């Protein structure tokens, strides 16, 4: 049960927000809740929220499944790296760097992207069990890596392959079946302890 997450007061959240001087980048598997948690986190901190996948689609003028189909995963990952670098740089150029960035599931696995995020942002690994990921990813059809084969096997394999990269994020938060608001509080607590 997730009943052990005490809420934070508005003044505690405000004080924590003042201590953060760079973007918060959410990393982890597809379906873990990076966008949902990111939007709630941004609302609490009164910061902008950016979804890297949305930015990639805008820049490419194609959906992610279309990019994968037309150009392959390597091409997509290169574009993803460039977009994330721009999002982090854009945050830094506004004078304080405060924004929440949700990345795609494979972004942090790319060594160059991971190094950039670790050097210039606060990386938070949102993690879930396979059952939760399976349930959440089944709600959307825009998951190119789940279009072939058994989704459970694919998610299990990807989770195992990517865990070592994700584990390099200094903050690790479990995102369970409960409300995303609990995960948001855990993220804030993790950042507060890390700062």
DRENPA-3360 file (N, C-alpha, C; in nm, 2 decimals, always signed):
BEGIN
1 = XXXXXXXX = +0.08/-0.12/+0.00/+0.00/+0.00/+0.00/+0.09/+0.12/+0.00 ~ +0.03/+0.23/-0.06/+0.11/+0.36/-0.07/+0.06/+0.46/+0.03 ~ +0.01/+0.41/+0.15/-0.05/+0.51/+0.24/+0.06/+0.58/+0.33 ~ +0.19/+0.54/+0.30/+0.30/+0.60/+0.38/+0.35/+0.73/+0.32 ~ +0.29/+0.79/+0.23/+0.34/+0.91/+0.16/+0.27/+1.03/+0.23 ~ +0.34/+1.10/+0.32/+0.28/+1.22/+0.38/+0.27/+1.33/+0.28 ~ +0.17/+1.41/+0.28/+0.16/+1.52/+0.19/+0.26/+1.63/+0.23 ~ +0.29/+1.71/+0.13/+0.37/+1.83/+0.16/+0.29/+1.95/+0.16;
9 = XXXXXXXX = +0.32/+2.05/+0.24/+0.24/+2.17/+0.25/+0.28/+2.26/+0.13 ~ +0.20/+2.36/+0.10/+0.23/+2.45/-0.01/+0.36/+2.53/+0.02 ~ +0.39/+2.56/+0.14/+0.51/+2.63/+0.18/+0.63/+2.54/+0.16 ~ +0.62/+2.41/+0.19/+0.73/+2.32/+0.17/+0.76/+2.30/+0.03 ~ +0.66/+2.29/-0.06/+0.67/+2.28/-0.20/+0.74/+2.40/-0.26 ~ +0.69/+2.52/-0.21/+0.75/+2.65/-0.26/+0.90/+2.66/-0.22 ~ +0.93/+2.62/-0.10/+1.07/+2.63/-0.05/+1.16/+2.53/-0.13 ~ +1.11/+2.41/-0.16/+1.18/+2.32/-0.24/+1.20/+2.37/-0.39;
17 = XXXXXXXX = +1.10/+2.43/-0.44/+1.11/+2.48/-0.58/+1.22/+2.59/-0.59 ~ +1.23/+2.67/-0.49/+1.33/+2.78/-0.49/+1.47/+2.72/-0.49 ~ +1.49/+2.60/-0.43/+1.62/+2.53/-0.43/+1.67/+2.47/-0.56 ~ +1.57/+2.45/-0.65/+1.60/+2.37/-0.77/+1.64/+2.48/-0.88 ~ +1.76/+2.45/-0.94/+1.81/+2.55/-1.04/+1.83/+2.49/-1.18 ~ +1.77/+2.38/-1.20/+1.78/+2.32/-1.34/+1.65/+2.24/-1.37 ~ +1.64/+2.19/-1.49/+1.52/+2.11/-1.52/+1.52/+1.98/-1.45 ~ +1.39/+1.93/-1.43/+1.37/+1.80/-1.37/+1.33/+1.71/-1.49;
25 = XXXXXXXX = +1.41/+1.61/-1.52/+1.38/+1.52/-1.63/+1.34/+1.38/-1.58 ~ +1.22/+1.34/-1.62/+1.16/+1.21/-1.58/+1.20/+1.11/-1.69 ~ +1.26/+1.00/-1.64/+1.30/+0.89/-1.72/+1.24/+0.76/-1.67 ~ +1.23/+0.66/-1.76/+1.17/+0.53/-1.72/+1.10/+0.47/-1.84 ~ +1.05/+0.36/-1.81/+0.98/+0.28/-1.92/+0.85/+0.35/-1.97 ~ +0.81/+0.31/-2.09/+0.68/+0.36/-2.14/+0.57/+0.31/-2.05 ~ +0.48/+0.39/-2.03/+0.36/+0.35/-1.94/+0.38/+0.38/-1.80 ~ +0.50/+0.42/-1.75/+0.53/+0.44/-1.61/+0.46/+0.56/-1.56;
33 = XXXXXXXX = +0.42/+0.65/-1.64/+0.34/+0.77/-1.60/+0.42/+0.90/-1.60 ~ +0.53/+0.91/-1.69/+0.62/+1.02/-1.69/+0.54/+1.15/-1.73 ~ +0.45/+1.14/-1.83/+0.37/+1.26/-1.87/+0.27/+1.30/-1.77 ~ +0.20/+1.20/-1.71/+0.09/+1.23/-1.61/+0.15/+1.29/-1.49 ~ +0.26/+1.22/-1.44/+0.33/+1.27/-1.32/+0.39/+1.40/-1.35 ~ +0.45/+1.42/-1.47/+0.52/+1.54/-1.50/+0.43/+1.66/-1.50 ~ +0.31/+1.64/-1.56/+0.21/+1.75/-1.56/+0.17/+1.79/-1.42 ~ +0.14/+1.69/-1.33/+0.11/+1.72/-1.20/+0.22/+1.79/-1.12;
41 = XXXXXXXX = +0.34/+1.74/-1.14/+0.46/+1.80/-1.08/+0.48/+1.95/-1.12 ~ +0.46/+1.97/-1.25/+0.47/+2.11/-1.30/+0.37/+2.20/-1.24 ~ +0.25/+2.15/-1.23/+0.14/+2.23/-1.17/+0.17/+2.27/-1.03 ~ +0.22/+2.17/-0.95/+0.25/+2.20/-0.81/+0.37/+2.30/-0.80 ~ +0.47/+2.29/-0.88/+0.58/+2.38/-0.88/+0.56/+2.51/-0.95 ~ +0.45/+2.52/-1.03/+0.42/+2.64/-1.11/+0.53/+2.66/-1.22 ~ +0.57/+2.55/-1.28/+0.67/+2.54/-1.38/+0.61/+2.50/-1.51 ~ +0.67/+2.52/-1.63/+0.63/+2.47/-1.75/+0.65/+2.32/-1.76;
49 = XXXXXXXX = +0.57/+2.25/-1.83/+0.58/+2.10/-1.86/+0.60/+2.08/-2.01 ~ +0.70/+2.00/-2.04/+0.72/+1.97/-2.18/+0.74/+1.82/-2.20 ~ +0.67/+1.76/-2.29/+0.68/+1.62/-2.32/+0.77/+1.61/-2.45 ~ +0.88/+1.54/-2.43/+0.98/+1.53/-2.54/+0.92/+1.46/-2.66 ~ +0.84/+1.36/-2.64/+0.78/+1.29/-2.75/+0.69/+1.39/-2.83 ~ +0.61/+1.47/-2.77/+0.53/+1.57/-2.84/+0.62/+1.67/-2.92 ~ +0.73/+1.71/-2.86/+0.82/+1.80/-2.93/+0.89/+1.73/-3.05 ~ +0.92/+1.60/-3.04/+0.98/+1.53/-3.15/+0.88/+1.52/-3.26;
57 = XXXXXXXX = +0.75/+1.49/-3.23/+0.65/+1.48/-3.34/+0.63/+1.62/-3.40 ~ +0.63/+1.72/-3.33/+0.62/+1.86/-3.39/+0.74/+1.89/-3.48 ~ +0.86/+1.86/-3.43/+0.98/+1.89/-3.51/+0.98/+1.81/-3.64 ~ +0.94/+1.68/-3.63/+0.95/+1.59/-3.75/+0.82/+1.60/-3.83 ~ +0.72/+1.66/-3.78/+0.59/+1.67/-3.85/+0.54/+1.53/-3.89 ~ +0.57/+1.44/-3.80/+0.52/+1.30/-3.81/+0.50/+1.24/-3.67 ~ +0.42/+1.14/-3.66/+0.40/+1.07/-3.53/+0.52/+0.98/-3.50 ~ +0.54/+0.95/-3.38/+0.65/+0.86/-3.35/+0.64/+0.72/-3.42;
65 = XXXXXXXX = +0.52/+0.66/-3.43/+0.51/+0.54/-3.51/+0.55/+0.56/-3.65 ~ +0.51/+0.68/-3.71/+0.55/+0.71/-3.85/+0.70/+0.72/-3.86 ~ +0.76/+0.79/-3.77/+0.91/+0.80/-3.77/+0.98/+0.67/-3.76 ~ +0.93/+0.58/-3.67/+0.99/+0.45/-3.66/+0.97/+0.37/-3.79 ~ +0.85/+0.38/-3.85/+0.82/+0.30/-3.98/+0.90/+0.36/-4.09 ~ +0.92/+0.49/-4.10/+0.98/+0.55/-4.22/+1.14/+0.54/-4.21 ~ +1.19/+0.56/-4.09/+1.33/+0.58/-4.07/+1.40/+0.49/-3.97 ~ +1.33/+0.42/-3.89/+1.39/+0.32/-3.80/+1.42/+0.39/-3.66;
73 = XXXXXXXX = +1.45/+0.30/-3.57/+1.47/+0.34/-3.43/+1.60/+0.43/-3.41 ~ +1.71/+0.40/-3.49/+1.83/+0.47/-3.47/+1.81/+0.62/-3.51 ~ +1.74/+0.64/-3.62/+1.71/+0.78/-3.66/+1.63/+0.85/-3.56 ~ +1.52/+0.78/-3.51/+1.44/+0.84/-3.40/+1.52/+0.88/-3.28 ~ +1.61/+0.79/-3.23/+1.69/+0.82/-3.11/+1.78/+0.94/-3.13 ~ +1.84/+0.96/-3.25/+1.92/+1.07/-3.28/+1.84/+1.20/-3.27 ~ +1.72/+1.20/-3.33/+1.63/+1.32/-3.32/+1.59/+1.34/-3.18 ~ +1.56/+1.24/-3.11/+1.52/+1.25/-2.97/+1.63/+1.31/-2.88;
81 = XXXXXXXX = +1.76/+1.27/-2.91/+1.87/+1.33/-2.84/+1.88/+1.48/-2.86 ~ +1.86/+1.52/-2.99/+1.87/+1.66/-3.02/+1.76/+1.74/-2.96 ~ +1.64/+1.69/-2.96/+1.52/+1.76/-2.90/+1.54/+1.78/-2.75 ~ +1.59/+1.67/-2.68/+1.61/+1.68/-2.54/+1.72/+1.78/-2.51 ~ +1.82/+1.78/-2.59/+1.93/+1.88/-2.57/+1.87/+2.02/-2.58 ~ +1.79/+2.04/-2.68/+1.73/+2.18/-2.70/+1.64/+2.21/-2.58 ~ +1.56/+2.12/-2.54/+1.47/+2.15/-2.43/+1.54/+2.18/-2.30 ~ +1.65/+2.11/-2.27/+1.73/+2.15/-2.16/+1.80/+2.28/-2.18;
89 = XXXXXXXX = +1.85/+2.31/-2.30/+1.92/+2.44/-2.32/+1.82/+2.55/-2.32 ~ +1.70/+2.53/-2.37/+1.59/+2.64/-2.37/+1.56/+2.67/-2.22 ~ +1.55/+2.57/-2.14/+1.53/+2.59/-2.00/+1.64/+2.67/-1.93 ~ +1.76/+2.65/-1.97/+1.87/+2.72/-1.91/+1.88/+2.86/-1.96 ~ +1.83/+2.89/-2.09/+1.84/+3.02/-2.14/+1.74/+3.12/-2.08 ~ +1.64/+3.06/-2.01/+1.54/+3.15/-1.95/+1.58/+3.21/-1.82 ~ +1.71/+3.17/-1.78/+1.76/+3.23/-1.66/+1.76/+3.15/-1.54 ~ +1.67/+3.05/-1.53/+1.66/+2.97/-1.41/+1.65/+2.82/-1.44;
97 = XXXXXXXX = +1.62/+2.78/-1.56/+1.62/+2.64/-1.60/+1.50/+2.56/-1.55 ~ +1.41/+2.62/-1.49/+1.30/+2.55/-1.42/+1.19/+2.50/-1.52 ~ +1.19/+2.37/-1.54/+1.09/+2.31/-1.62/+1.09/+2.16/-1.59 ~ +0.98/+2.10/-1.63/+0.97/+1.95/-1.61/+0.97/+1.90/-1.75 ~ +1.05/+1.80/-1.78/+1.06/+1.73/-1.91/+1.03/+1.58/-1.89 ~ +0.94/+1.53/-1.96/+0.91/+1.39/-1.97/+0.97/+1.34/-2.09 ~ +1.05/+1.23/-2.08/+1.12/+1.17/-2.20/+1.05/+1.04/-2.24 ~ +1.09/+1.00/-2.36/+1.04/+0.87/-2.40/+1.12/+0.76/-2.33;
105 = XXXXXXXX = +1.06/+0.64/-2.33/+1.12/+0.53/-2.26/+1.26/+0.49/-2.29 ~ +1.30/+0.51/-2.41/+1.44/+0.47/-2.45/+1.54/+0.59/-2.45 ~ +1.49/+0.71/-2.42/+1.58/+0.82/-2.43/+1.71/+0.81/-2.33 ~ +1.68/+0.77/-2.21/+1.79/+0.77/-2.11/+1.89/+0.65/-2.14 ~ +1.85/+0.56/-2.22/+1.94/+0.45/-2.26/+2.05/+0.50/-2.35 ~ +2.02/+0.60/-2.43/+2.12/+0.66/-2.52/+2.23/+0.72/-2.44 ~ +2.35/+0.68/-2.45/+2.46/+0.73/-2.37/+2.48/+0.88/-2.37 ~ +2.47/+0.94/-2.49/+2.49/+1.08/-2.51/+2.37/+1.16/-2.44;
113 = XXXXXXXX = +2.25/+1.11/-2.46/+2.14/+1.17/-2.40/+2.14/+1.16/-2.24 ~ +2.18/+1.04/-2.20/+2.19/+1.02/-2.05/+2.30/+1.11/-1.99 ~ +2.41/+1.12/-2.05/+2.52/+1.21/-2.00/+2.47/+1.36/-2.00 ~ +2.40/+1.40/-2.10/+2.35/+1.54/-2.10/+2.25/+1.56/-1.99 ~ +2.16/+1.47/-1.97/+2.06/+1.48/-1.86/+2.13/+1.48/-1.73 ~ +2.22/+1.39/-1.70/+2.29/+1.38/-1.57/+2.37/+1.50/-1.55 ~ +2.43/+1.56/-1.65/+2.52/+1.68/-1.63/+2.44/+1.81/-1.61 ~ +2.32/+1.82/-1.67/+2.25/+1.95/-1.68/+2.11/+1.95/-1.63;
121 = XXXXXXXX = +2.07/+1.84/-1.57/+1.93/+1.84/-1.52/+1.93/+1.75/-1.39 ~ +1.81/+1.73/-1.33/+1.79/+1.64/-1.22/+1.71/+1.52/-1.28 ~ +1.77/+1.41/-1.29/+1.71/+1.29/-1.35/+1.64/+1.21/-1.24 ~ +1.51/+1.18/-1.27/+1.43/+1.10/-1.18/+1.38/+0.98/-1.26 ~ +1.42/+0.86/-1.21/+1.37/+0.74/-1.27/+1.24/+0.70/-1.20 ~ +1.13/+0.70/-1.28/+1.00/+0.65/-1.24/+1.00/+0.50/-1.28 ~ +0.97/+0.42/-1.19/+0.98/+0.27/-1.21/+0.84/+0.21/-1.17 ~ +0.80/+0.11/-1.24/+0.68/+0.03/-1.21/+0.70/-0.12/-1.23;
129 = XXXXXXXX = +0.62/-0.20/-1.17/+0.62/-0.34/-1.20/+0.56/-0.37/-1.34 ~ +0.59/-0.48/-1.40/+0.55/-0.51/-1.53/+0.40/-0.52/-1.55 ~ +0.33/-0.56/-1.45/+0.18/-0.57/-1.45/+0.12/-0.43/-1.47 ~ +0.17/-0.33/-1.39/+0.13/-0.19/-1.41/+0.16/-0.14/-1.54 ~ +0.28/-0.16/-1.59/+0.32/-0.11/-1.72/+0.23/-0.17/-1.83 ~ +0.21/-0.30/-1.82/+0.12/-0.37/-1.92/-0.02/-0.31/-1.92 ~ -0.07/-0.29/-1.81/-0.21/-0.23/-1.80/-0.21/-0.09/-1.86 ~ -0.11/-0.01/-1.83/-0.11/+0.13/-1.87/-0.08/+0.14/-2.02;
137 = XXXXXXXX = +0.01/+0.06/-2.07/+0.05/+0.07/-2.22/-0.06/+0.01/-2.31 ~ -0.15/-0.07/-2.25/-0.26/-0.13/-2.33/-0.36/-0.02/-2.37 ~ -0.36/+0.09/-2.30/-0.46/+0.20/-2.33/-0.43/+0.28/-2.46 ~ -0.31/+0.27/-2.51/-0.27/+0.35/-2.63/-0.21/+0.26/-2.73 ~ -0.24/+0.30/-2.86/-0.19/+0.23/-2.97/-0.06/+0.28/-3.03 ~ +0.00/+0.39/-2.97/+0.11/+0.46/-3.03/+0.24/+0.41/-2.97 ~ +0.26/+0.28/-2.94/+0.38/+0.23/-2.88/+0.45/+0.14/-2.99 ~ +0.54/+0.20/-3.07/+0.59/+0.12/-3.18/+0.66/-0.01/-3.13;
145 = XXXXXXXX = +0.73/-0.01/-3.02/+0.80/-0.12/-2.97/+0.71/-0.24/-2.92 ~ +0.58/-0.21/-2.90/+0.49/-0.31/-2.86/+0.40/-0.36/-2.97 ~ +0.42/-0.32/-3.09/+0.33/-0.35/-3.20/+0.36/-0.50/-3.25 ~ +0.48/-0.55/-3.22/+0.52/-0.68/-3.27/+0.54/-0.77/-3.15 ~ +0.49/-0.89/-3.15/+0.51/-0.99/-3.04/+0.43/-0.97/-2.92 ~ +0.46/-1.04/-2.81/+0.38/-1.03/-2.69/+0.43/-0.91/-2.61 ~ +0.33/-0.82/-2.58/+0.37/-0.70/-2.50/+0.43/-0.73/-2.37 ~ +0.38/-0.83/-2.30/+0.44/-0.87/-2.17/+0.59/-0.90/-2.18;
153 = XXXXXXXX = +0.62/-0.99/-2.28/+0.76/-1.03/-2.30/+0.84/-0.91/-2.34 ~ +0.79/-0.82/-2.43/+0.87/-0.70/-2.47/+0.89/-0.61/-2.36 ~ +0.79/-0.58/-2.27/+0.81/-0.49/-2.16/+0.91/-0.55/-2.06 ~ +0.90/-0.68/-2.03/+0.99/-0.75/-1.94/+1.14/-0.74/-1.99 ~ +1.15/-0.77/-2.12/+1.29/-0.76/-2.18/+1.34/-0.62/-2.18 ~ +1.26/-0.52/-2.22/+1.31/-0.38/-2.22/+1.34/-0.34/-2.08 ~ +1.26/-0.37/-1.98/+1.28/-0.33/-1.84/+1.42/-0.39/-1.79 ~ +1.44/-0.51/-1.83/+1.57/-0.58/-1.78/+1.69/-0.51/-1.86;
161 = XXXXXXXX = +1.67/-0.48/-1.99/+1.78/-0.43/-2.07/+1.81/-0.28/-2.02 ~ +1.71/-0.21/-1.99/+1.73/-0.07/-1.96/+1.75/-0.03/-1.81 ~ +1.74/-0.13/-1.72/+1.74/-0.10/-1.58/+1.88/-0.04/-1.54 ~ +1.99/-0.09/-1.60/+2.12/-0.04/-1.56/+2.14/+0.10/-1.60 ~ +2.08/+0.14/-1.71/+2.09/+0.28/-1.75/+2.00/+0.37/-1.66 ~ +1.88/+0.33/-1.64/+1.79/+0.40/-1.56/+1.84/+0.42/-1.42 ~ +1.91/+0.32/-1.37/+1.96/+0.32/-1.23/+2.07/+0.43/-1.21 ~ +2.12/+0.49/-1.32/+2.22/+0.59/-1.31/+2.15/+0.73/-1.27;
169 = XXXXXXXX = +2.02/+0.73/-1.28/+1.95/+0.85/-1.23/+1.96/+0.86/-1.08 ~ +1.99/+0.98/-1.02/+2.02/+0.98/-0.88/+1.89/+0.97/-0.79 ~ +1.78/+0.98/-0.85/+1.65/+0.97/-0.78/+1.57/+0.85/-0.84 ~ +1.52/+0.76/-0.76/+1.45/+0.64/-0.81/+1.32/+0.64/-0.73 ~ +1.20/+0.65/-0.80/+1.07/+0.65/-0.74/+0.98/+0.55/-0.80 ~ +0.92/+0.47/-0.72/+0.82/+0.37/-0.77/+0.69/+0.43/-0.79 ~ +0.63/+0.40/-0.91/+0.50/+0.45/-0.95/+0.41/+0.33/-0.96 ~ +0.33/+0.31/-0.86/+0.24/+0.20/-0.85/+0.10/+0.23/-0.91;
177 = XXXXXXXX = +0.01/+0.14/-0.87/-0.13/+0.15/-0.93/-0.21/+0.26/-0.86 ~ -0.16/+0.32/-0.75/-0.23/+0.42/-0.68/-0.23/+0.55/-0.76 ~ -0.29/+0.66/-0.71/-0.30/+0.78/-0.77/-0.16/+0.84/-0.80 ~ -0.15/+0.91/-0.92/-0.02/+0.97/-0.95/+0.02/+1.08/-0.85 ~ -0.07/+1.13/-0.78/-0.04/+1.24/-0.68/+0.06/+1.18/-0.58 ~ +0.05/+1.05/-0.54/+0.14/+0.99/-0.45/+0.28/+0.99/-0.51 ~ +0.29/+0.95/-0.64/+0.42/+0.95/-0.70/+0.48/+1.09/-0.71 ~ +0.40/+1.19/-0.73/+0.45/+1.33/-0.74/+0.51/+1.36/-0.60;
185 = XXXXXXXX = +0.44/+1.33/-0.50/+0.50/+1.36/-0.36/+0.63/+1.29/-0.34 ~ +0.64/+1.16/-0.38/+0.76/+1.09/-0.37/+0.87/+1.15/-0.45 ~ +0.84/+1.20/-0.57/+0.94/+1.27/-0.65/+0.99/+1.39/-0.58 ~ +0.90/+1.47/-0.53/+0.95/+1.59/-0.46/+1.03/+1.56/-0.33 ~ +0.99/+1.45/-0.26/+1.07/+1.41/-0.14/+1.21/+1.36/-0.19 ~ +1.21/+1.29/-0.30/+1.34/+1.24/-0.35/+1.43/+1.35/-0.39 ~ +1.38/+1.45/-0.45/+1.46/+1.57/-0.49/+1.51/+1.64/-0.37 ~ +1.42/+1.66/-0.28/+1.45/+1.73/-0.15/+1.57/+1.66/-0.08;
193 = XXX = +1.56/+1.53/-0.07/+1.67/+1.46/-0.01/+1.80/+1.46/-0.09 ~ +1.79/+1.47/-0.22/+1.91/+1.47/-0.31/+1.98/+1.60/-0.31 ~ +1.90/+1.71/-0.30/+1.96/+1.85/-0.31/+2.06/+1.87/-0.19;
% end
